[in-house]
Amino acid sequence: MKRLILASISVLSLGLVGCDENEALGSNDAPICLNTAIPFEFPTPSFVVDENLERSSSWDYLQGIQQTDTVIGIPAIVTVMESKIHQFAIYEGPATGITSLNNPIDTMDQVESAEDTAGNIQSGRIQIQGAIRDDVSWSYNNKAAILRDESNSDDTTNFLPYILDYSYISSSNQLSRTMAYYKEVTKIVDGEETTTNEILATSLTGLNPDTFLTSGYNAPLSAVISWGDSTESLKITKDYQTRVDRAEYVSATEFTAGSHTDIKRLKISINYETAEAEVFVSDFVNAVTCHPDTVDEIDLFDPTTQDLTDNNCESLEDRVTLRDPGYDITGIDPDVPDSGTPPTPTETYTATFVDGR
């Protein structure tokens, strides 16, 4: 059996902003900040998500990127992206009609968004709803949300810890929700045992405050879901307003996608309104130009610390970021919002219209 436990273990485990401020009082002078330090368990049958798939990390995207025209080489590229989503999101069924997902982010999303979810999450919702109603900036942060897996045949128990955060900014009327799945890593530093948290997956979701005020949860305005580490990672960005989604797979080692060999980054975007899909590739993850505009100028691709040292480029002042015009936005002016030139896709094709997107 798998259960969800939400508990405030210590003062460090739970941070609430504004609990003692007069401005945090509700319209009836009652504090919006509620006691969330009550341990409880929330039973879930399994980690598998089989409901509300249309708002999951990848149900719609996997359908959307399916090719409907005859551009050569696209199926092989799509297959690579499908395999990486399957690796991280762990879906069952065909890509065009997945029946469930089995990963920590989608699981917690389903638990958190359920109407009858656990009490601590409900308390967080009430606090944020009160803040929206009274036009008060507010945040709720709980570092003690734990999925407990008791299904192992050897009778051991696995604990999957999360951080759950709501943040409301009254001046801009913006509401966001962050979920992070992590593991504790213990190392010996200077002869002493040190424990730190290693983030394994995250989800940042933008929500409509007005709808949240009345329903407690609503379909997101946008979402960014990420899995992985420096070795390989997958990020899915979903925009429910522009109706454009994209997935980016990044690998520290070279891989092949269709006719594109020795690449390290692959991105496929899908416009659900036009069914146009675009493919972007890059043969490096990070690059810098050392000593720009001098006789010593040199471009370094995925440089190691030794590479930077060998080229007297250790200092940030000695280098600038080098972007790939076939993958990254270039020409960005930090003083001008939304500036820059979008990347040029290496392939375009006609994809699939998806109901609801």
Backbone torsions as a table, in degrees:
resi	resn	phi	psi	omega
1	MET	NA	146.2	177.5
2	LYS	-118.1	133.4	-178.5
3	ARG	-127.8	153.7	174.7
4	LEU	-104.8	123.9	177.6
5	ILE	-112.5	127.5	173.6
6	LEU	-121.6	119.1	-177.4
7	ALA	-150.0	147.2	171.9
8	SER	-91.9	107.2	-174.1
9	ILE	-80.7	-35.5	-179.6
10	SER	-155.4	175.4	178.3
11	VAL	-60.1	-34.8	-179.1
12	LEU	-71.7	-18.0	-176.7
13	SER	-82.0	-17.0	-173.9
14	LEU	-138.4	121.4	177.3
15	GLY	-120.6	125.3	178.0
16	LEU	-121.7	127.1	-175.9
17	VAL	-92.2	130.6	171.7
18	GLY	85.8	10.4	-174.7
19	CYS	-60.1	-32.2	-174.4
20	ASP	-103.0	7.5	-178.1
21	GLU	-91.5	143.6	180.0
22	ASN	-61.9	-33.0	-178.4
23	GLU	-68.4	-11.9	179.7
24	ALA	-89.7	4.6	177.9
25	LEU	-80.0	145.4	179.6
26	GLY	-76.5	-176.4	-176.7
27	SER	-63.9	-22.0	178.4
28	ASN	-101.5	20.1	-179.0
29	ASP	62.4	18.8	175.1
30	ALA	-93.7	139.1	-177.7
31	PRO	-65.1	134.6	176.1
32	ILE	-70.2	-32.6	-177.9
33	CYS	-69.2	120.4	-179.2
34	LEU	-107.8	162.8	178.9
35	ASN	-76.1	115.0	179.7
36	THR	-108.2	8.8	-174.5
37	ALA	-91.4	43.0	-179.7
38	ILE	-113.6	111.4	179.9
39	PRO	-64.4	145.8	175.6
40	PHE	-163.4	170.7	177.4
41	GLU	-122.5	143.2	176.8
42	PHE	-123.1	108.2	-175.4
43	PRO	-74.4	136.5	170.9
44	THR	-129.2	141.2	-176.0
45	PRO	-65.9	-31.4	-179.1
46	SER	-168.7	174.3	174.6
47	PHE	-76.3	-10.5	-173.2
48	VAL	-74.7	129.4	177.4
49	VAL	-99.0	118.0	180.0
50	ASP	-127.5	8.9	176.4
51	GLU	-123.7	157.1	178.7
52	ASN	55.5	35.8	-177.3
53	LEU	-64.1	-25.5	-177.8
54	GLU	-64.3	-20.5	178.4
55	ARG	-108.8	14.3	-178.9
56	SER	-79.5	-177.0	-175.7
57	SER	-65.6	-31.4	-166.7
58	SER	-145.0	-1.5	-177.7
59	TRP	-55.8	-51.0	-177.3
60	ASP	-75.5	-38.3	-177.7
61	TYR	-62.6	-43.7	-179.6
62	LEU	-61.7	-35.5	175.6
63	GLN	-71.9	-41.2	-173.8
64	GLY	-64.2	-35.4	-174.5
65	ILE	-83.2	2.8	178.6
66	GLN	-69.2	132.0	-175.4
67	GLN	-74.2	138.6	174.8
68	THR	-121.2	-3.8	175.4
69	ASP	-107.4	-161.8	-173.4
70	THR	-121.6	27.6	177.0
71	VAL	-62.2	126.5	-174.9
72	ILE	-69.4	139.5	173.5
73	GLY	91.3	-13.5	-176.6
74	ILE	-66.7	-43.8	-179.0
75	PRO	-53.4	-39.4	-179.3
76	ALA	-67.1	-36.2	178.4
77	ILE	-68.4	-45.4	179.7
78	VAL	-61.7	-37.6	179.8
79	THR	-61.0	-39.4	177.8
80	VAL	-61.9	-46.0	-180.0
81	MET	-65.0	-41.4	177.2
82	GLU	-58.3	-43.6	-177.3
83	SER	-64.9	-35.0	-179.7
84	LYS	-74.7	-37.4	175.6
85	ILE	-66.3	-39.5	177.2
86	HIS	-62.3	-38.0	179.8
87	GLN	-63.4	-43.2	-174.5
88	PHE	-93.6	-42.9	-177.3
89	ALA	-87.5	-19.6	173.7
90	ILE	55.1	71.8	-178.7
91	TYR	-100.1	157.1	175.1
92	GLU	-113.4	151.2	-177.9
93	GLY	91.0	173.9	179.9
94	PRO	-70.8	156.9	-179.8
95	ALA	-59.9	-28.7	-179.3
96	THR	-82.2	-3.2	-179.5
97	GLY	-164.8	56.9	-177.1
98	ILE	-61.2	145.6	-176.6
99	THR	-105.1	-16.9	178.9
100	SER	-165.7	160.4	173.6
101	LEU	-128.5	150.6	-174.4
102	ASN	-138.0	72.2	177.9
103	ASN	-142.7	156.8	-173.1
104	PRO	-60.7	-36.1	-176.5
105	ILE	-70.1	-49.9	179.2
106	ASP	-64.7	-34.0	178.3
107	THR	-64.2	-49.8	-179.6
108	MET	-65.2	-34.4	176.9
109	ASP	-60.5	-43.0	179.9
110	GLN	-66.6	-42.1	179.6
111	VAL	-65.5	-45.5	-176.2
112	GLU	-66.5	-34.7	-175.0
113	SER	-89.2	-4.3	179.9
114	ALA	-67.4	143.7	-179.2
115	GLU	-62.1	-35.4	-176.7
116	ASP	-102.1	32.6	-176.5
117	THR	-68.3	175.7	-171.3
118	ALA	-63.2	156.1	-172.3
119	GLY	-59.2	-40.4	-179.8
120	ASN	-63.5	-39.1	177.4
121	ILE	-66.5	-41.0	177.1
122	GLN	-60.3	-40.6	178.5
123	SER	-62.1	-41.9	177.3
124	GLY	-61.3	-41.4	177.8
125	ARG	-60.8	-44.7	-178.3
126	ILE	-62.3	-39.9	178.2
127	GLN	-62.1	-47.2	-178.8
128	ILE	-66.1	-40.1	177.9
129	GLN	-61.3	-40.7	177.2
130	GLY	-64.7	-39.1	178.9
131	ALA	-65.3	-41.5	178.1
132	ILE	-63.1	-44.3	-178.2
133	ARG	-62.5	-38.8	-176.9
134	ASP	-97.9	5.7	176.8
135	ASP	58.6	51.3	-179.0
136	VAL	-121.3	129.1	174.5
137	SER	-65.4	138.5	-169.4
138	TRP	-156.7	150.8	171.6
139	SER	-142.6	150.4	178.2
140	TYR	-128.2	127.4	-177.2
141	ASN	-135.5	122.7	-179.9
142	ASN	-128.0	119.5	-179.2
143	LYS	-102.2	17.9	-176.4
144	ALA	-124.3	36.7	174.7
145	ALA	-94.7	117.4	-171.6
146	ILE	-131.7	126.2	168.6
147	LEU	-86.7	126.4	-179.2
148	ARG	-109.8	118.1	-177.4
149	ASP	-98.3	113.5	179.9
150	GLU	-114.3	20.9	-172.9
151	SER	-92.1	0.0	-177.0
152	ASN	-68.0	142.6	-178.5
153	SER	-69.3	-22.2	-178.8
154	ASP	-90.4	11.7	175.4
155	ASP	67.1	14.9	174.4
156	THR	-85.9	160.2	-178.4
157	THR	-117.5	130.1	176.0
158	ASN	-103.8	133.7	178.1
159	PHE	-109.6	127.2	179.4
160	LEU	-112.4	102.1	-174.7
161	PRO	-86.7	149.6	179.8
162	TYR	-133.0	160.1	164.5
163	ILE	-113.7	131.7	178.8
164	LEU	-122.8	127.5	-175.5
165	ASP	-138.1	133.3	167.4
166	TYR	-111.6	142.1	176.6
167	SER	-141.6	125.4	178.4
168	TYR	-119.9	128.1	177.4
169	ILE	-110.3	111.2	-172.9
170	SER	-69.0	-35.5	-175.5
171	SER	-63.3	-32.4	-180.0
172	SER	-110.6	0.8	-179.8
173	ASN	54.0	47.2	-178.9
174	GLN	-113.1	134.6	179.0
175	LEU	-124.6	128.8	178.9
176	SER	-131.3	154.9	176.4
177	ARG	-131.3	130.2	179.7
178	THR	-118.8	133.5	171.8
179	MET	-124.9	136.0	177.7
180	ALA	-135.5	128.4	176.3
181	TYR	-101.4	130.3	-174.3
182	TYR	-142.0	171.3	172.6
183	LYS	-132.2	151.6	177.6
184	GLU	-85.4	131.8	-179.8
185	VAL	-119.3	124.9	-179.3
186	THR	-105.8	127.3	178.6
187	LYS	-131.5	158.6	174.8
188	ILE	-97.8	114.5	179.7
189	VAL	-119.4	119.3	-178.8
190	ASP	53.7	39.7	177.1
191	GLY	80.3	0.2	179.8
192	GLU	-116.6	144.6	179.9
193	GLU	-79.2	124.8	-178.9
194	THR	-124.5	133.1	179.6
195	THR	-112.5	128.2	177.6
196	THR	-128.8	165.5	178.8
197	ASN	-100.5	127.1	176.8
198	GLU	-106.0	114.6	-178.7
199	ILE	-72.3	127.5	-179.0
200	LEU	-103.9	-29.3	-179.2
201	ALA	-160.1	147.2	-179.8
202	THR	-139.9	159.2	173.9
203	SER	-143.1	122.8	175.5
204	LEU	-115.5	119.4	-173.3
205	THR	-123.4	133.1	172.9
206	GLY	-94.9	129.5	-177.0
207	LEU	-119.2	157.4	177.4
208	ASN	-83.7	113.0	-176.7
209	PRO	-59.0	-39.2	-177.6
210	ASP	-64.3	-42.2	178.5
211	THR	-70.9	-38.6	178.7
212	PHE	-61.6	-35.5	-179.2
213	LEU	-62.3	-34.5	-177.0
214	THR	-95.0	-28.8	-173.7
215	SER	-113.1	-19.0	-177.4
216	GLY	83.5	-20.8	174.6
217	TYR	-159.5	149.2	178.0
218	ASN	-152.0	165.1	176.6
219	ALA	-58.5	137.1	-174.2
220	PRO	-69.4	157.6	170.7
221	LEU	-82.6	-34.0	179.8
222	SER	-159.1	161.5	178.3
223	ALA	-156.1	142.6	173.4
224	VAL	-127.5	116.5	-177.5
225	ILE	-116.1	130.6	-176.2
226	SER	-132.3	141.6	173.5
227	TRP	-131.5	157.1	168.2
228	GLY	109.5	-167.0	-176.4
229	ASP	-146.9	-161.5	-177.7
230	SER	-70.0	-16.4	178.9
231	THR	-76.7	-48.7	174.6
232	GLU	-159.0	149.0	-177.2
233	SER	-151.1	159.4	176.8
234	LEU	-134.3	131.3	176.7
235	LYS	-127.9	126.5	176.9
236	ILE	-112.0	122.5	179.5
237	THR	-110.9	123.8	-175.6
238	LYS	-120.7	127.7	178.2
239	ASP	-121.5	106.4	-176.2
240	TYR	-80.5	-8.1	179.3
241	GLN	-92.6	-48.3	176.4
242	THR	-82.1	-13.2	-179.8
243	ARG	62.0	39.6	176.0
244	VAL	-125.1	125.4	176.7
245	ASP	-119.3	156.7	174.8
246	ARG	-150.8	150.9	175.0
247	ALA	-124.6	139.2	-179.0
248	GLU	-125.7	123.1	174.8
249	TYR	-107.7	128.2	-177.9
250	VAL	-125.5	132.9	-179.0
251	SER	-132.3	139.7	177.2
252	ALA	-72.2	-19.1	177.5
253	THR	-111.1	152.7	-176.4
254	GLU	-69.8	147.7	176.8
255	PHE	-143.6	174.8	-177.3
256	THR	-120.3	138.2	174.7
257	ALA	-135.5	102.9	-176.3
258	GLY	64.0	-127.4	-179.6
259	SER	-83.1	-2.6	-177.6
260	HIS	-93.4	113.3	-177.9
261	THR	-111.7	159.4	176.4
262	ASP	55.5	41.3	177.8
263	ILE	-104.0	162.4	179.1
264	LYS	-123.8	-11.9	178.5
265	ARG	-136.3	138.2	177.6
266	LEU	-136.2	131.0	179.1
267	LYS	-135.8	133.0	174.4
268	ILE	-125.5	124.4	176.1
269	SER	-109.0	150.8	179.6
270	ILE	-134.0	128.0	174.3
271	ASN	-97.7	108.5	-174.8
272	TYR	-68.7	-21.0	-179.1
273	GLU	-78.0	-39.1	-177.7
274	THR	-104.5	-11.7	-175.1
275	ALA	63.0	24.3	175.2
276	GLU	-89.2	131.6	177.5
277	ALA	-116.6	144.4	179.6
278	GLU	-127.8	140.8	-179.3
279	VAL	-114.1	132.0	177.2
280	PHE	-126.3	139.9	177.1
281	VAL	-135.7	156.0	176.3
282	SER	-147.7	144.6	-178.6
283	ASP	-95.5	11.6	173.3
284	PHE	-145.0	158.5	177.1
285	VAL	-92.4	-51.2	178.7
286	ASN	-134.4	146.4	177.6
287	ALA	-148.7	153.1	178.3
288	VAL	-136.8	153.9	169.4
289	THR	-105.6	117.0	-179.5
290	CYS	-88.2	139.1	177.4
291	HIS	50.6	56.3	-177.6
292	PRO	-60.9	146.2	177.2
293	ASP	62.7	29.4	174.2
294	THR	-131.0	172.7	179.3
295	VAL	-68.9	-17.2	-179.3
296	ASP	-94.9	10.1	-177.4
297	GLU	-60.1	133.9	179.0
298	ILE	-153.4	140.7	177.2
299	ASP	-94.3	131.6	177.8
300	LEU	-119.4	126.4	-177.7
301	PHE	-105.3	125.7	-175.7
302	ASP	46.9	54.6	-174.7
303	PRO	-70.5	144.2	171.7
304	THR	-86.0	171.0	176.1
305	THR	-59.5	-37.4	179.2
306	GLN	-66.7	-38.1	177.7
307	ASP	-59.2	-43.3	-180.0
308	LEU	-65.9	-40.6	179.5
309	THR	-64.7	-44.0	-177.8
310	ASP	-63.3	-24.5	-178.7
311	ASN	-108.3	18.3	178.6
312	ASN	50.9	46.9	-173.0
313	CYS	-126.3	27.1	-177.1
314	GLU	-68.1	-36.7	-175.8
315	SER	-77.8	142.0	177.2
316	LEU	-62.1	-26.5	-179.4
317	GLU	-71.5	-15.4	-177.0
318	ASP	-93.8	0.3	-175.4
319	ARG	-147.4	159.9	174.6
320	VAL	-130.4	153.8	179.7
321	THR	-69.8	135.9	177.0
322	LEU	-105.7	121.7	-177.5
323	ARG	-104.1	152.5	179.2
324	ASP	-94.0	114.2	-178.8
325	PRO	-64.5	-13.5	176.6
326	GLY	-93.3	4.3	-178.8
327	TYR	-145.0	-37.7	-174.2
328	ASP	-106.3	160.0	168.9
329	ILE	-74.1	129.9	-178.1
330	THR	-116.0	165.9	177.2
331	GLY	66.3	34.8	-177.7
332	ILE	-77.8	130.6	173.8
333	ASP	-100.3	111.5	-176.6
334	PRO	-59.8	-19.3	-179.8
335	ASP	-92.3	-3.7	-178.4
336	VAL	-120.6	111.3	-180.0
337	PRO	-59.1	140.7	176.3
338	ASP	60.5	25.4	178.3
339	SER	-83.4	168.9	177.6
340	GLY	114.3	163.7	-179.7
341	THR	-105.6	124.5	179.7
342	PRO	-62.4	153.5	178.9
343	PRO	-69.3	159.7	178.7
344	THR	-97.4	121.5	-178.8
345	PRO	-68.2	148.2	176.6
346	THR	-84.6	-23.4	179.3
347	GLU	-143.5	147.2	169.5
348	THR	-133.5	148.7	178.3
349	TYR	-157.0	168.1	178.0
350	THR	-91.2	124.7	-176.8
351	ALA	-102.9	-147.2	-170.7
352	THR	-121.0	134.4	172.8
353	PHE	-71.3	141.4	-177.2
354	VAL	-122.1	126.4	178.6
355	ASP	-58.0	131.2	178.7
356	GLY	91.4	-12.0	178.2
357	ARG	-121.2	NA	NA
